[in-house]
């Protein structure tokens, strides 16, 4: 089974500083996610610059398809060492997570990553090697659906030092906290926020060090398919509907004519219009057995596009019952959205008295797609 990786981060700067001396960078590629966390020596501006430099080097080299070993070697040769304290100016942890469930973590002078499986801490097995005088720890492992991998900086394990925990919170206590709070229904961001809040509380709202948390959650990819508009050639209706239904995940139909075609090829299923969901600018929803969401077409798509452009998020449409809000929720709740856009011309949309965008369904879908991609979603468009 292929895995999808969802992430969440939380950072807090040391009390009295304006910038966090840690940096976290994460990038998704076709079949993998790369994460880099760097802790700059000390705190403030200098630490911030050095940690950013470190993560940018990692991301640039991995983008150019250098192996993780080559990345570490380059970092070890590049990063300066403090002459006075004989310490590296920045430390780092790098993780690569592949869709085929393989993962690799490399660490230099940072707290060990925490792996949780079924809400139980799983100790990491490391190999050590010397690169440019630096001891590098490496671990390769397989991940399963529901696993969590958590990266933290020193500021997390040192929380509470001199107070509730005289020697600091410690990695074991952090792992126990995560065992209690990594509920399967929580998002990676929610877990990152929970851990960040716990650290903030242990520092009594005055962190004595920069704090960074990066949470990676391995799970199945959530998908949705949106079918809008009949195919350009009506003899393809049956094949398109069949392909649409078989895609699985969440299914949405946008368009009255399209919904009738789907209903017909599903064996004459009834289409029940819910007038209670109608708004002045958005036609009502309908119910169709076998389809998760059924809306009107271009007006609903246009309204959803306007809402996305205005910055609306899931919270803004959480309790809205109209079609555009429901379409937004469906798209924002999944990882990959596939649009199937029929190219049949709707005569009603050629009325010169109607707004110009009504004849531009594909253009509106493309705009929606760009908005969704800007929010981290994978989007594909197919025309039929």
PyMOL commands that set and color helices and strands:
alter all, ss='L'
color gray80, all
select helices_A, chain A and resi 44-63+68-78+154-157+171-181+188-202+234-246+256-265+275-277+298-309+323-332+347-350+356-359+361-374
alter helices_A, ss='H'
color red, helices_A
select strands_A, chain A and resi 4-12+22-28+32-40+90-98+102-108+114-117+120-122+127-131+134-142+148-152+211-219+223-228+250-254+272-274+285-287+293-295+336-341+378-383
alter strands_A, ss='S'
color yellow, strands_A
deselect
rebuild
show_as cartoon
